[in-house]
Amino acid sequence: MNQSAKSYSPLQVALIGGAIATTATMSVFGSAWTRGVRAALSLQDSPKAIVDQVWQLVNHEYVDGKFNQQDWQATRQSLLTKDYSSREEAYAAIREALQTLGDPYTRFMDPKQFEALTSQTSGEVSGIGIRMELNEKTQRLTVVEAIDNSPALKAGIKAGDEILAIDGKATLKMKVDDASKLIRGKAGTPISLRLKRTGQNPFELKLTRANIEVPTVRYTLKQEGNRRVGYIRLREFSAHAAEQMQRAIRDLNNKKVDSYVLDLRGNPGGLLQSSIEIARMWLDNGGIVKTVDRVGSSEETKANRTALTNRPLAVLVDGNSASASEILTGALKDNKRAVVVGGQTFGKALVQSVHELADGSGLAVTIAHYYTPLGTDINHKGITPDIKVDLTEPQERQLASNPDLIGTKSDPQYARAIAILSGNNFAQPPSNQLNQPMSVRAGDLKF
């Protein structure tokens, strides 16, 4: 992206990172600026080029123009007077300098960390498309799920299959992360798995890796008494989350649901634009979020008459619902579009832009503070649900050990949401929205 930073607003370039800092690639300066920095310094391959690139980005964008009362110019002089014998030494100096800002969300990522995080927010992986866990009893890697339209599903891999070897390497007691590194690889490359299925002898399976869209939206139609409830669980706000949410709502609309439950529990955040697009699928009118940058300039994003449904809605949240989850929750709550049920949310109201640096490393910089439509600052506070339902430790353990119970009557927060939806109209949209025509044009929902 070779455009100037001035051509972007925070809402166009910004990413949201939550309790688990979630980021993705987006540079408001681009390669031309990067080349300019390196040419000006005549450092080319020196680690100092990266050090100064980081300093310049923070100097230009960081939300606190006083830099946490630090002399940021003196910091630059200190950084550039040092001699770095390796990139790792330069990376350590960068991290030390950023720590003085007192902001855990302004952070440096080495190339591997940056690649991992950009892969996460892209909503895509290159591999065979399986979810795995280490079975505690057998100490074997076990398939939890084969993702739709993946090489694994097409090859017939099933939940419960044990992975005995990956390209001939035994997996007994192997960590899931280590197995994932072996399984992932460039699309089009071959991989061989040795599998064991209950009642069958071990067998070899050859697959070809592919680029796979990771499902972040799960949904189902539930019959709760005399109500048809559309249950949607959103795990994170990746680049594909909005289109997956759009498909879920439209499918459930076609199945004539009476109401919806949107589950944002455990959702740490992701792309800001994704949260805005999803909010617009539930809201026809009203504000979504307001951001304020380092000089006090504010920008408000609003709904644009593209709601896909006006059915009653309950939103489930907890202490790990963060950032982009809180933007969506705050928009739905402040506009009285939904009843919010569950625990206090995480409380992160800061916006980051994310940059790829010249050597493939990355930098996330906090560029703005955000507020809910009614002007509430939730930073370090979180959103208080309309109906507070905190899980006890035994209830948390039960749901953690039996994930199939999530979104059922054995899930106390879900059960309370169903009772509310069944008992009153608290989650009904305001009357001025109910009679509004609804647009479902796909063109309105593009990134």
Summary of the structure (lengths in Angstrom):
residues: 447
radius of gyration: 23.6
end to end distance: 15.5
largest distance: 72.3
contacts: 1499
relative contact order: 0.14
helix: 34%
strand: 24%
